[in-house]
Structure formats: C-alpha cells, structure tokens
Amino acid sequence: MNFATLLLGIGNFGGTEILLIGLAIILLFGAKRIPELFRGMGQGIREFKDASKEEKPEFRDRPVNPVNPNDPAAPRQ
C-alpha cells in the first residue's frame, strides 16, 4: 500500500462507487446544470492546449552573449 491509500483511504473505484459519486453530483448541481459544467471544463482544457501549442520564441535556445574564443577579452575557463 502506498501513502495516499493509507492516509486518505483512496483506492480503486468500482462500479458502485462511481455510480454513487455520479448520483451525488446530480443531486448537488442538478441535471440541467451538469452539461454547462462539462462544457466549461472542455473549453478550459481546449484553451490550455491551444496556449501550449503556440510557437515558442527561438531566442530562448540561443546563448545571450556568444563567446568568441579568439577574443582576448573573453573569459577563460
């Protein structure tokens, strides 16, 4: 057993547990509001994916001040 299972009592979910969790969600939010909640979650995930796919700047991988080894003022290692 790992730490989370021992401390929190979280284990594998069976069919009954998932059914009870779904029933609790329906009771808390109502059947009409659940599609709105999932739609909002889907839009948030889509925006996150789009933001992570945006082009990253190329200058990030280049050195800030390239050192010329023939330059007498260049720092020696």
MMTF fields as JSON, N, C-alpha, C and O atoms, coordinates in Angstrom:
{
  "mmtfVersion": "1.0.0",
  "mmtfProducer": "UNKNOWN",
  "numBonds": 307,
  "numAtoms": 308,
  "numGroups": 77,
  "numChains": 1,
  "numModels": 1,
  "chainsPerModel": [1],
  "groupsPerChain": [77],
  "chainIdList": ["A"],
  "bondAtomList": [4, 2, 8, 6, 12, 10, 16, 14, 20, 18, 24, 22, 28, 26, 32, 30, 36, 34, 40, 38, 44, 42, 48, 46, 52, 50, 56, 54, 60, 58, 64, 62, 68, 66, 72, 70, 76, 74, 80, 78, 84, 82, 88, 86, 92, 90, 96, 94, 100, 98, 104, 102, 108, 106, 112, 110, 116, 114, 120, 118, 124, 122, 128, 126, 132, 130, 136, 134, 140, 138, 144, 142, 148, 146, 152, 150, 156, 154, 160, 158, 164, 162, 168, 166, 172, 170, 176, 174, 180, 178, 184, 182, 188, 186, 192, 190, 196, 194, 200, 198, 204, 202, 208, 206, 212, 210, 216, 214, 220, 218, 224, 222, 228, 226, 232, 230, 236, 234, 240, 238, 244, 242, 248, 246, 252, 250, 256, 254, 260, 258, 264, 262, 268, 266, 272, 270, 276, 274, 280, 278, 284, 282, 288, 286, 292, 290, 296, 294, 300, 298, 304, 302],
  "bondOrderList": [1, 1, 1, 1, 1, 1, 1, 1, 1, 1, 1, 1, 1, 1, 1, 1, 1, 1, 1, 1, 1, 1, 1, 1, 1, 1, 1, 1, 1, 1, 1, 1, 1, 1, 1, 1, 1, 1, 1, 1, 1, 1, 1, 1, 1, 1, 1, 1, 1, 1, 1, 1, 1, 1, 1, 1, 1, 1, 1, 1, 1, 1, 1, 1, 1, 1, 1, 1, 1, 1, 1, 1, 1, 1, 1, 1],
  "groupList": [{"groupName": "MET", "atomNameList": ["N", "CA", "C", "O"], "elementList": ["N", "C", "C", "O"], "formalChargeList": [0, 0, 0, 0], "bondAtomList": [1, 0, 2, 1, 3, 2], "bondOrderList": [1, 1, 2], "singleLetterCode": "M", "chemCompType": "L-PEPTIDE LINKING"}, {"groupName": "ASN", "atomNameList": ["N", "CA", "C", "O"], "elementList": ["N", "C", "C", "O"], "formalChargeList": [0, 0, 0, 0], "bondAtomList": [1, 0, 2, 1, 3, 2], "bondOrderList": [1, 1, 2], "singleLetterCode": "N", "chemCompType": "L-PEPTIDE LINKING"}, {"groupName": "PHE", "atomNameList": ["N", "CA", "C", "O"], "elementList": ["N", "C", "C", "O"], "formalChargeList": [0, 0, 0, 0], "bondAtomList": [1, 0, 2, 1, 3, 2], "bondOrderList": [1, 1, 2], "singleLetterCode": "F", "chemCompType": "L-PEPTIDE LINKING"}, {"groupName": "ALA", "atomNameList": ["N", "CA", "C", "O"], "elementList": ["N", "C", "C", "O"], "formalChargeList": [0, 0, 0, 0], "bondAtomList": [1, 0, 2, 1, 3, 2], "bondOrderList": [1, 1, 2], "singleLetterCode": "A", "chemCompType": "L-PEPTIDE LINKING"}, {"groupName": "THR", "atomNameList": ["N", "CA", "C", "O"], "elementList": ["N", "C", "C", "O"], "formalChargeList": [0, 0, 0, 0], "bondAtomList": [1, 0, 2, 1, 3, 2], "bondOrderList": [1, 1, 2], "singleLetterCode": "T", "chemCompType": "L-PEPTIDE LINKING"}, {"groupName": "LEU", "atomNameList": ["N", "CA", "C", "O"], "elementList": ["N", "C", "C", "O"], "formalChargeList": [0, 0, 0, 0], "bondAtomList": [1, 0, 2, 1, 3, 2], "bondOrderList": [1, 1, 2], "singleLetterCode": "L", "chemCompType": "L-PEPTIDE LINKING"}, {"groupName": "GLY", "atomNameList": ["N", "CA", "C", "O"], "elementList": ["N", "C", "C", "O"], "formalChargeList": [0, 0, 0, 0], "bondAtomList": [1, 0, 2, 1, 3, 2], "bondOrderList": [1, 1, 2], "singleLetterCode": "G", "chemCompType": "PEPTIDE LINKING"}, {"groupName": "ILE", "atomNameList": ["N", "CA", "C", "O"], "elementList": ["N", "C", "C", "O"], "formalChargeList": [0, 0, 0, 0], "bondAtomList": [1, 0, 2, 1, 3, 2], "bondOrderList": [1, 1, 2], "singleLetterCode": "I", "chemCompType": "L-PEPTIDE LINKING"}, {"groupName": "GLU", "atomNameList": ["N", "CA", "C", "O"], "elementList": ["N", "C", "C", "O"], "formalChargeList": [0, 0, 0, 0], "bondAtomList": [1, 0, 2, 1, 3, 2], "bondOrderList": [1, 1, 2], "singleLetterCode": "E", "chemCompType": "L-PEPTIDE LINKING"}, {"groupName": "LYS", "atomNameList": ["N", "CA", "C", "O"], "elementList": ["N", "C", "C", "O"], "formalChargeList": [0, 0, 0, 0], "bondAtomList": [1, 0, 2, 1, 3, 2], "bondOrderList": [1, 1, 2], "singleLetterCode": "K", "chemCompType": "L-PEPTIDE LINKING"}, {"groupName": "ARG", "atomNameList": ["N", "CA", "C", "O"], "elementList": ["N", "C", "C", "O"], "formalChargeList": [0, 0, 0, 0], "bondAtomList": [1, 0, 2, 1, 3, 2], "bondOrderList": [1, 1, 2], "singleLetterCode": "R", "chemCompType": "L-PEPTIDE LINKING"}, {"groupName": "PRO", "atomNameList": ["N", "CA", "C", "O"], "elementList": ["N", "C", "C", "O"], "formalChargeList": [0, 0, 0, 0], "bondAtomList": [1, 0, 2, 1, 3, 2], "bondOrderList": [1, 1, 2], "singleLetterCode": "P", "chemCompType": "L-PEPTIDE LINKING"}, {"groupName": "GLN", "atomNameList": ["N", "CA", "C", "O"], "elementList": ["N", "C", "C", "O"], "formalChargeList": [0, 0, 0, 0], "bondAtomList": [1, 0, 2, 1, 3, 2], "bondOrderList": [1, 1, 2], "singleLetterCode": "Q", "chemCompType": "L-PEPTIDE LINKING"}, {"groupName": "ASP", "atomNameList": ["N", "CA", "C", "O"], "elementList": ["N", "C", "C", "O"], "formalChargeList": [0, 0, 0, 0], "bondAtomList": [1, 0, 2, 1, 3, 2], "bondOrderList": [1, 1, 2], "singleLetterCode": "D", "chemCompType": "L-PEPTIDE LINKING"}, {"groupName": "SER", "atomNameList": ["N", "CA", "C", "O"], "elementList": ["N", "C", "C", "O"], "formalChargeList": [0, 0, 0, 0], "bondAtomList": [1, 0, 2, 1, 3, 2], "bondOrderList": [1, 1, 2], "singleLetterCode": "S", "chemCompType": "L-PEPTIDE LINKING"}, {"groupName": "VAL", "atomNameList": ["N", "CA", "C", "O"], "elementList": ["N", "C", "C", "O"], "formalChargeList": [0, 0, 0, 0], "bondAtomList": [1, 0, 2, 1, 3, 2], "bondOrderList": [1, 1, 2], "singleLetterCode": "V", "chemCompType": "L-PEPTIDE LINKING"}],
  "groupTypeList": [0, 1, 2, 3, 4, 5, 5, 5, 6, 7, 6, 1, 2, 6, 6, 4, 8, 7, 5, 5, 7, 6, 5, 3, 7, 7, 5, 5, 2, 6, 3, 9, 10, 7, 11, 8, 5, 2, 10, 6, 0, 6, 12, 6, 7, 10, 8, 2, 9, 13, 3, 14, 9, 8, 8, 9, 11, 8, 2, 10, 13, 10, 11, 15, 1, 11, 15, 1, 11, 1, 13, 11, 3, 3, 11, 10, 12],
  "groupIdList": [1, 2, 3, 4, 5, 6, 7, 8, 9, 10, 11, 12, 13, 14, 15, 16, 17, 18, 19, 20, 21, 22, 23, 24, 25, 26, 27, 28, 29, 30, 31, 32, 33, 34, 35, 36, 37, 38, 39, 40, 41, 42, 43, 44, 45, 46, 47, 48, 49, 50, 51, 52, 53, 54, 55, 56, 57, 58, 59, 60, 61, 62, 63, 64, 65, 66, 67, 68, 69, 70, 71, 72, 73, 74, 75, 76, 77],
  "secStructList": [7, 7, 2, 2, 2, 2, 2, 2, 7, 7, 7, 7, 7, 7, 2, 2, 2, 2, 2, 2, 2, 2, 2, 2, 2, 2, 2, 2, 2, 7, 6, 6, 6, 2, 2, 2, 2, 2, 2, 2, 2, 2, 2, 2, 2, 2, 2, 2, 2, 2, 2, 2, 2, 1, 7, 7, 7, 4, 4, 4, 4, 1, 7, 1, 1, 7, 7, 7, 6, 6, 7, 6, 6, 1, 7, 7, 7],
  "xCoordList": [0.842, 0.0, 0.881, 1.939, 0.423, 1.19, 0.627, -0.378, 1.29, 0.958, -0.455, -1.177, -0.861, -2.194, -3.294, -4.318, -3.087, -4.09, -4.233, -5.345, -3.122, -3.168, -3.747, -4.578, -3.314, -3.714, -5.129, -5.915, -5.453, -6.725, -7.796, -8.968, -7.411, -8.381, -8.819, -9.901, -7.987, -8.318, -7.778, -6.59, -8.638, -8.233, -8.812, -9.113, -8.967, -9.575, -11.08, -11.713, -11.645, -13.074, -13.756, -13.339, -14.799, -15.596, -16.819, -16.979, -17.666, -18.868, -19.815, -20.418, -19.952, -20.865, -20.395, -21.196, -19.094, -18.56, -18.738, -19.116, -18.468, -18.626, -20.085, -20.383, -20.992, -22.417, -22.853, -23.639, -22.348, -22.684, -22.124, -22.787, -20.924, -20.333, -21.144, -21.395, -21.555, -22.383, -23.721, -24.198, -24.33, -25.598, -25.44, -26.307, -24.336, -24.08, -23.901, -24.382, -23.219, -23.028, -24.367, -24.627, -25.213, -26.536, -27.36, -28.051, -27.287, -28.039, -27.522, -28.303, -26.199, -25.618, -25.876, -26.243, -25.687, -25.739, -27.034, -27.387, -27.737, -28.946, -28.612, -27.54, -29.524, -29.28, -29.146, -28.45, -29.793, -29.73, -28.403, -27.982, -27.746, -26.528, -25.274, -24.243, -25.343, -24.163, -23.581, -22.362, -24.381, -23.778, -23.042, -22.019, -23.547, -22.86, -21.505, -20.52, -21.462, -20.197, -19.163, -18.012, -19.582, -18.65, -18.256, -17.125, -19.15, -18.825, -17.76, -16.813, -17.923, -16.926, -15.579, -14.537, -15.6, -14.334, -13.674, -12.457, -14.466, -13.927, -13.309, -12.255, -13.965, -13.417, -12.115, -11.18, -12.041, -10.809, -9.668, -8.542, -9.951, -8.918, -8.477, -7.287, -9.425, -9.096, -8.216, -7.251, -8.541, -7.722, -6.322, -5.344, -6.224, -4.91, -4.07, -2.882, -4.684, -3.966, -3.535, -2.409, -4.431, -4.08, -2.929, -2.037, -2.942, -1.87, -0.544, 0.514, -0.594, 0.653, 1.193, 2.376, 0.359, 0.804, 1.354, 1.942, 1.172, 1.65, 3.157, 3.879, 3.605, 5.012, 5.814, 5.477, 6.868, 7.74, 8.849, 9.279, 9.307, 10.361, 11.65, 12.052, 12.283, 13.504, 14.706, 15.651, 14.69, 15.855, 16.082, 17.142, 15.134, 15.28, 16.41, 17.051, 16.663, 17.666, 19.052, 20.028, 19.144, 20.443, 21.122, 20.445, 22.46, 23.153, 22.963, 22.852, 22.926, 22.692, 23.879, 23.694, 25.073, 26.286, 27.219, 27.947, 27.205, 28.113, 29.566, 29.937, 30.371, 31.779, 32.637, 32.537, 33.478, 34.425, 35.722, 36.339, 36.155, 37.37, 38.633, 39.627, 38.63, 39.803, 39.86, 40.845, 38.836, 38.783, 39.633, 39.403, 40.62, 41.477, 40.703, 41.145, 39.574, 38.801, 37.813, 37.129, 37.748, 36.804, 37.235, 38.428, 36.285, 36.651, 37.202, 36.698, 38.238, 38.872, 38.268, 37.908, 38.172, 37.604, 38.686, 38.401],
  "yCoordList": [-1.194, 0.0, 1.25, 1.286, 2.258, 3.493, 4.484, 4.218, 5.604, 6.605, 7.156, 7.302, 7.468, 8.047, 7.057, 7.452, 5.793, 4.792, 4.667, 4.567, 4.674, 4.544, 5.779, 5.67, 6.946, 8.185, 8.615, 8.97, 8.585, 9.123, 8.058, 8.389, 6.805, 5.756, 5.712, 5.21, 6.234, 6.247, 4.976, 4.677, 4.237, 3.011, 2.971, 4.01, 1.791, 1.626, 1.826, 1.35, 2.53, 2.766, 1.664, 1.341, 1.096, 0.104, 0.77, 1.989, -0.027, 0.492, 1.156, 2.183, 0.575, 1.139, 2.513, 3.437, 2.641, 3.922, 5.01, 6.136, 4.673, 5.656, 6.061, 7.231, 5.111, 5.398, 6.325, 7.248, 6.08, 6.939, 8.356, 9.333, 8.463, 9.783, 10.532, 11.728, 9.842, 10.465, 10.924, 12.006, 10.108, 10.477, 11.701, 12.575, 11.761, 12.922, 14.186, 15.252, 14.081, 15.249, 15.722, 16.924, 14.786, 15.163, 15.85, 16.833, 15.338, 15.951, 17.345, 18.242, 17.524, 18.827, 19.889, 21.018, 19.538, 20.543, 20.527, 21.534, 19.432, 19.331, 18.858, 19.154, 18.127, 17.515, 18.561, 18.317, 19.712, 20.731, 21.473, 21.976, 21.55, 22.342, 21.542, 22.13, 20.224, 19.39, 19.587, 19.716, 19.617, 19.869, 21.207, 21.311, 22.221, 23.51, 23.399, 23.987, 22.652, 22.471, 21.768, 22.197, 20.681, 19.949, 20.755, 20.637, 21.56, 22.416, 23.428, 23.67, 24.019, 24.971, 24.32, 24.906, 23.09, 22.377, 22.068, 22.191, 21.671, 21.374, 22.598, 22.506, 23.745, 24.984, 25.356, 25.815, 25.165, 25.462, 24.569, 25.035, 23.287, 22.352, 22.697, 22.636, 23.061, 23.429, 24.679, 24.735, 25.678, 26.894, 26.592, 27.156, 25.706, 25.338, 24.647, 24.939, 23.733, 23.045, 24.026, 23.956, 24.949, 25.936, 26.815, 27.13, 27.214, 28.061, 27.308, 27.9, 26.014, 25.255, 24.927, 24.611, 24.994, 24.709, 25.942, 25.83, 27.117, 28.339, 28.268, 27.605, 28.969, 28.966, 29.602, 30.672, 28.927, 29.443, 30.272, 29.959, 31.306, 32.134, 31.338, 30.548, 31.572, 30.837, 31.324, 30.563, 32.564, 33.114, 32.459, 32.651, 31.704, 31.067, 30.036, 29.824, 29.394, 28.342, 28.867, 28.118, 30.12, 30.698, 31.308, 31.787, 31.296, 31.961, 33.474, 34.034, 34.116, 35.552, 36.302, 37.166, 35.988, 36.619, 35.528, 34.922, 35.272, 34.236, 34.653, 35.803, 33.71, 33.989, 33.597, 32.481, 34.519, 34.267, 33.785, 34.539, 32.551, 32.041, 32.794, 32.733, 33.505, 34.256, 35.65, 36.361, 36.053, 37.371, 37.379, 36.566, 38.292, 38.312, 38.719, 38.404, 39.402, 39.842, 38.755, 38.92, 37.659, 36.589, 35.908, 35.698, 35.563, 34.883, 33.493, 32.771, 33.129, 31.824, 30.846, 31.222, 29.606, 28.59, 27.876, 26.99],
  "zCoordList": [0.0, 0.0, 0.0, 0.628, -0.711, -0.727, 0.303, 0.961, 0.419, 1.438, 1.277, 2.263, 0.029, -0.2, 0.186, 0.743, -0.104, 0.237, 1.748, 2.265, 2.445, 3.9, 4.569, 5.471, 4.134, 4.799, 4.436, 5.314, 3.161, 2.698, 2.47, 2.295, 2.471, 2.213, 0.762, 0.455, -0.137, -1.56, -2.184, -2.071, -2.835, -3.505, -4.893, -5.48, -5.414, -6.736, -6.628, -5.686, -7.597, -7.616, -8.414, -9.526, -7.843, -8.551, -9.154, -9.078, -9.744, -10.382, -9.408, -9.723, -8.219, -7.221, -6.755, -6.616, -6.515, -6.053, -7.102, -6.779, -8.348, -9.429, -9.573, -9.81, -9.432, -9.502, -8.372, -8.589, -7.18, -6.043, -6.212, -5.862, -6.741, -6.985, -8.039, -7.892, -9.092, -10.133, -9.58, -9.921, -8.729, -8.11, -7.208, -7.183, -6.47, -5.609, -6.444, -6.059, -7.579, -8.452, -8.999, -9.056, -9.399, -9.917, -8.831, -9.102, -7.607, -6.512, -6.17, -5.855, -6.233, -5.883, -6.949, -6.624, -8.206, -9.266, -10.061, -10.674, -10.068, -10.874, -12.27, -12.797, -12.865, -14.174, -15.285, -16.271, -15.147, -16.198, -16.202, -17.245, -15.07, -14.968, -15.316, -15.642, -15.253, -15.494, -16.898, -17.012, -17.975, -19.301, -19.376, -20.054, -18.694, -18.674, -17.98, -18.428, -16.898, -16.181, -17.055, -17.134, -17.711, -18.553, -19.788, -20.259, -20.315, -21.458, -21.066, -21.815, -19.885, -19.398, -19.162, -19.456, -18.624, -18.418, -19.757, -19.893, -20.735, -22.061, -22.721, -23.351, -22.576, -23.14, -22.455, -23.111, -21.149, -20.42, -20.861, -21.035, -21.042, -21.497, -22.908, -23.216, -23.774, -25.155, -25.19, -25.952, -24.374, -24.329, -23.821, -24.313, -22.838, -22.321, -23.396, -23.539, -24.15, -25.221, -26.297, -26.789, -26.669, -27.699, -27.24, -28.027, -25.976, -25.461, -25.413, -25.628, -25.134, -25.063, -26.452, -26.585, -27.49, -28.851, -29.553, -30.629, -28.957, -29.6, -29.808, -29.063, -30.838, -31.161, -30.042, -29.534, -29.679, -28.628, -29.279, -30.389, -28.614, -29.217, -29.41, -28.556, -30.559, -30.892, -30.096, -29.884, -29.657, -28.984, -27.625, -27.029, -27.128, -25.83, -25.832, -24.803, -26.977, -27.044, -27.405, -27.366, -27.749, -28.121, -26.9, -25.99, -26.872, -25.757, -25.838, -26.929, -24.706, -24.656, -25.251, -26.107, -24.816, -25.324, -25.831, -25.045, -27.132, -27.628, -27.413, -27.647, -26.968, -26.654, -27.843, -28.352, -28.282, -29.353, -28.708, -27.956, -28.979, -28.32, -28.721, -27.996, -29.856, -30.303, -29.706, -29.904, -28.986, -28.38, -27.107, -26.212, -27.011, -25.812, -24.555, -23.45, -24.683, -23.521, -23.061, -22.051, -23.804, -23.458, -22.166, -21.946, -21.318, -20.063, -20.338, -21.198, -19.598, -19.756, -18.741, -17.626, -19.157, -18.25, -17.507, -16.702]
}
